[in-house]
């Protein structure tokens, strides 16, 4: 609720509005909202309650303020109360659905932007607003989105599209599910006014398109104007993704390195990696690139970890109002090759759990910059209209019990501190001479996360990052003294 100080001392003297008075939304919406409330109740409202969920509807307009007390549901528009409903009996989801459609109709009648939307568009926005009442990352997934993502994952660039406003700024019109833009929480309707330090209004369409649709692994630094305030976002551009994991074999001298680029932590990605490890058995090392990896399937991430670690604990998952569940793969590891894990600020979800497991079990060296600290797992709730709700109500912890969500994993080797060849050479000399004294922040649960991130900042040049990553990873894997010293740290 935007204004918690609204006072209802004269509550029962106010006009009581009927939930049947408005008829803008179709009747089927009442039933769908009723279904949504019933299903959210089955997952304990993600640790919240129905009042908090309904108050999320105020996100539809900056002029709307909602308060759901034990007895009433109040809609304030600017300074006037325009909706006052009695709280339904517990479990009367149909009545909650009627009140919800009435609230939406009242807002549409007063907001020209909402009035211009179709019933389907306002419905999707309303459900998204309800989900954000539970969790800012909660979302509604439409039936069309589910169908469009049922085949191969094809992701180009940062994963957003839209149009120019009259003043030249860029309005986000669509977000590709699972894309960097989606993972960063960018929403349809957000306005982008600055890209990579330049005013969007002064950029040509070609220049803007080259940032959003570039085919290298660079980054896009965006400044967003959103209903909830202004914020800066850094997105790592993705190349076209045709699979959940890509395999690159890099011959070196008499052997070779296997580069595994994971895009999404899925069973399919695990199968691709397993096949590659079976094909390339005599390798000098593995570069496991998780810089753009994400995922919400703990079982799939556990299976992948098992390929490298065998039957050792991978992660713990903590659910709202529940005990931690530990995930352990079955079977033996299929490789004992040395591993360098590449991480970045776009390493998210179960990919953070995998990086943590490899680190905690001493199976690899972490190289890069801190991960996103967005280590949550979604509960997906299917709806009868073909859409679905996604609620991030589970958080990932390391095997040692450290929270990864809101914190992340910190690399042993920070790439942003050894960007030049001279710095890299000095770093490796220090490692070989045993003069490299690492501060392992992963085991310090009281560390100032923001301070660590400032000390190992995001690398803003994608080409630069790729070259550095490969050079440093190759040196670590091809020099056993360096590798063993770093593992021992």
N, C-alpha and C positions, 0 to 999 in steps of 0.2 A: 504494500500500500504506500503510495507516494506521500500521503500526509497522515501520519499516525495520530496527529493531535485533533482530528475531527471529533467534535463532542456531540453526543446524541441525548442531551438532557431532556429535550422535548420530543423524544422519539415517537411516542405513541400519539402525540397530537398532530403528527404529520400525516399527509395524505398517504394512504396505502395503495400502491399500484397493483393492478392485477397482472399476473403473468400471462394472461390471455389477450391483453389489450392490443398488442402489436402483432402485425401479420406479415411483415416484410420477409422474414426468413421462412423457407418452406417447412411444412410440418415434419418432413422426414428428418430435418436437422434436430428437432426436439429429441427424436428417438436415438439419433447418433450421439448427441451430447449425453443422453442418459446412459448409453452404452459405455462411453468414455469414462464417466464418473464411476460406474460400477466396476470397470476393469482397473481403474486407478486405485479404487478401494481395495482390490484384491492384492495389490502390492504395497499396501499401507501408505499410499500417497507419497512414496519416496521419502518417508520420515516426516512429511508435513501433514496437512489436513485439508479438507475440502474448501475451507474458508480461504486459505492461502492460495489455492488453485484458482478459485473464482476471482479473487483480487487481481490475479494475473491478467484478466481481461482489460484492466486499465492501460495495459501496454498498447492497446489499439489506438489510443489517442492521448496526446499530452494534456488535453483538457478534461480527461476523465479521471475520477478518483473513486475507488471502490473500497468499501469496508464491510467485511463479513463478521458480525458479532455472533454470540451464541444464539441470539433471537432474531436478528434482522440481517438483510443484505441491502446495503445502501449504495446508490449510484449518485455521486455529486458531479455535476457538469459545471466547470468553472466555479462559481460560488453558490450555485443553486442545486438543491436536491431534486433530482428528476426521476429517481427510482427508489422505492422503499418496499421491500418484500419481507414477508415472514419466512424465517428459516424453515424449510420442509422437515418432516420427520426423518430420522436417520434411515437411510436405505431407500428413501422415496426418490429414486434417481430420475423418474419421469418428470416430477415437479421441478427438480433441479435443472433438467433440460429445458423446461418451459421458461423458467426464470432466466436462464442463459440466453435463449433466443430473444427474449424481451429486452434484456440489457443491450444486446448487440443492436437491435432495431432502434433503441433510443439513441445510441451513439451514432448510428448511420444517419438518423434524422437531423443530427446537429453538426455533422462533420461532412463537408462536401467531398473530401477525399475518400472517405469510407463509402459514401453514397454512390460514388462513381464505380465502385467495384461490383463485379457480378456476385451472385449468391455463392458460387463455388469459391471465388477468390476471398470473399469475406469469411467464409467458413474455414478455409485453410489458415487464414491469418488468426482467426479466433482460437482455433485449436492450438496453433503454435504459441499464442499468448498464454493460454491455459497451462501448457507444458512448461513455459518459462517461469510460471508462477511457482512451480515445484523446483525447477533447476534451470539456470540460465542456459544450459546446454541441452535441455529437453527439446524435443522437436516432434513435429508431425510429418510423416512421410506419405505422400499421396500415392494412390494406386498407380498413376502414370509413372511416377518416379521408380516405384518398385518394378514395374514392367520394363522400363528402360534400362534398369541395372541388373536384369536377370540373366543377361548374356555376358560376353566378355567385357571386362572393365576397360574402357577407353578414356583416358584422362589426358587432356592437353593443357599445359600451362598451369595457371593458378586455379582454374576451375570456376570462373565466374564470367557472366556476360551482362550486358545492359545497354544503356543509351546515354547520349549527351543531354544534359539539361540546357535550358536557354542561356545560362551563364557560363556554359562550357564544362561544368563539373560532370562527373560520371555517376549515374544512378545504377545501382546493382539491380538487375531484373531477374536473374536466375543464378542458382548455385548448384554445381555438380556435386551430388552426394558422395562423400568420402574424399573430396578434393582438398588441397591445402586451404582454400578459402573456407570450405565447410568446416574443416577441423579447427580453424582459427576463430570460428564463431561469427563470421560475416553473415549478415542476414539480407534477404531481399528487401529493397527499399533504402538500404544504407547508401550514403552519398560519399564518394571519394573525391577529395579536392586537391590532394597532394600525392604525387607518386615519385619516389626516389628523390625527394627534395625539390621537385618542380611543381609549379601550379598546373593542375590538369587543364585549366582553361587556356593555358599558353602552349599546350602540347598539341601536335597534329594527331589525327586519327591513326596515322601510320606509326608514329612514335608510341602512342598509347597501346596500340595493338602489339607492338614488338615487345612490350613489357609483359602484357598478359598472355600472349601466345608464343613467346620465345621458346625455342626447342632445346635450349641448353639448361643447365641446372642452376642458373643464377637466382637472385632473390629480387623480390619486389617489396619496397617499403611503402606502405600506404598510410595515409591519414584519413580516418573515417569520421563522418558526421552521422550519428545515430540518435534514435529517440531517447536512449539512455545516457547520452553524452558523447563527447569526442574521444577518440583513442587512436593510438598508433598500432599498426600491425605489420609484421615482417613475414612474408610468405616465401617459401623456397619453391621456385618454379619447377614443375615436374616435366620430364619428357613424355612423349606419348607412351602410355602404358598398355601393353597388350596381354600382360600376364601379371600374376601376383608376385612373381619373382623373376629376375633375369640373371643369367649365368654368363660370365666372361672368363675364359681361360687365358692367362697371360704367361707366355713362355719366358723363362729367365735362365740364362746360362744352360746348365744341364737339367734343370727341372722346370717348375712352373708354379704360379700362384693362381688360386681359384677365387675369383671375385664374385660374390653372391650379393646381388642388389635386391633387397626385399622391399616391396611396395605395400603389401597388405599381408598381415599375419593370418593366413587361412590354411585350411587343409590342402588346398591346391598348391599354395606356395611351398608347404612342407614336402609335398610329392615331387615338385620340381627340384628342390634342394636335394632330396634323397636320391633322385635319379642322377643328378650331377656328381654327387659324392661317390656313387657306384661307378660312374664312368671315369672320373679322374681320381684314381686311388693314390698314385705316387706323386704327391704334390708337396711343395716346400712350406705351404701355409695357406690360410684362408683369410681373405678380406671380407668380412661380413658387414655390408653397407646397410645400416639402418637409418640413415640420415633423413629419408623421406618415408619411413615405415610407420604404419599405424595399425590398429586392430582392436577388436573388442571380444574376440573369441579366445578365452583363456586355455581351452583344451587344445586348440590349434597351435598356439604359442608353446604350450608344454610339449607337444609332439615334436615341434621343430627343435626345441632345446634338447630333447632326448637324443637327437641325431649327433649332437656334439658332446653331451655330458652323460648319457645313459640315465639310469634310474636314480636320479638325485632330485631333491626338491627344487622347484623352479620359482614359484611365487605363492603368495597367499592372497586370497580375495575376501574382502570384508564387505558384507551386505548390510543394508540398513536394518537395524534391530535383529541382527543375526551374528553367529560366531564366524570366525575366520575359517576359510576352507583352503587347505594346502593342496597344491597341484604337483603331482609327481608323475613323470613319464614311465612307461613300462619298457623293458628291453634294454639292450646294451647300446652304447654309442657306435656309430658306424665309421667314425674317423677319430684319430688322435692327433691330427695335424694342429700346429699352433694357429691361434686365431687373433686377428686384430679386429675389433668392433668399432665401426665409425658411427658416431652419434652427432646430432645437431638439435637445434631448437624445434625441429619438426619431427623428431622421434617421439611418438606418442603411444598411449594406450598399452596394449600388451607387448608392443615392441620395447617399451621401457622395462617391462618385466623380464623379457628375454635378455636384454643387455645387463640387467642387474644380476640375473642368474649366472651368466657366464663370468661376470666379475666376481661374485661371491664364491663361486666354486673354483676359482683360479684357473679357468679355461681360456682366458683371453685377456688382452690389453685393451682398455677403452681409450679411444683417440677421437678428438673432435672438440665439441662444445657441449655444455649441459643440455640435457633433454628437456622436453616441453613441461614436464611435471603435470601432464594431463592424463594420468594413469587411472582412468575409470573405464568400467565395462558397462555396456548398455543392456537393459532389459527391454526386449522388443515385444510389444503387445499388438497383435493383429486385430483389425476391426472388420466388421461385417461388410463395410463398403469397399473392401479391398485395400484400404490404406493401413497405416500402422502408427503406433506411438512409440517413441524411443526415449527411455528414461535412464539417465546415467546414475544409477543408484548403487553401484558397486565400485569399490576402490581397490587398487592393487597395492600390496605391500611386498617388500623383499622377503626372501627366505628368513632373514634375520629379524624380521618384524618391523623394519623401517618403512614409514609411509613414503610412497613414490608420488602419489597425487599431491599436487601443490608444492612439490619439492624437486623431483626429477632425479636423474643419475648424473654424477659429475665425472668427466673423463680423467684418467690418470695423466694423459698427455693432452694439454690444451693447445689446439692448433693455432688459435688466435694469438698466442704468445711466441710462436716460432714461425713467423710468416716468411721471413727471408731465408735464403740459402745459408747466409752467415749465421743466423740464429739457429737454424736446424743443425748445422755442423757443430756449433758450440754445445748445443743440447746433447747430441750423441756422444761427444767427447766427455761431457760430464757424466753421462750414464755409464760409459765404459770405464771411466776412472772411479766409478762409485761415488761421485760427488753430487749426484742428483738426489736431492732430499725432497720427496714428495709429501704434500699435505693431502691425506686421503679424507676428503670431506664426507664421503659416503657413509662412514661409520660414526660420524658426529651428528647425533640427532638434535643438537642445540645450535648447529651452525647457522649463521645468517645467510639464508639462501640468496637474497638479493645481492649481498656483498660478493658471494662466490661468482654469481653471474656477471657482475661488473668486472671482476678480475679475469673472466674468461668469456668475453662478449661474442655475440653472433658475428659471423663473418659475412659481410654484405656483398662480396664478389663471388659469384658461383664458379666462374672459371678458375679463379685464384684458389678457392676452396678445394676443387677437384684435383688440381695439380698438387697442392700441398698434401692432401689426404693420401694420394697414391704414392707420393715420394716418401712420406714418413712411414706409411704402412709397409711399403716394400722394404725399407731399411730395417725396420723392426723385425720383420719376418725372415729376412735373409742374413741377419747377424744374430746368431744364437746367444752371444754374450749380452747384447742389448735386450733381447726378448726375455731372457732369464732374469736379468736385473730388474726389469720392469714388472714382471710377474711376481718377483719376490717382494717388491714394494707393496 
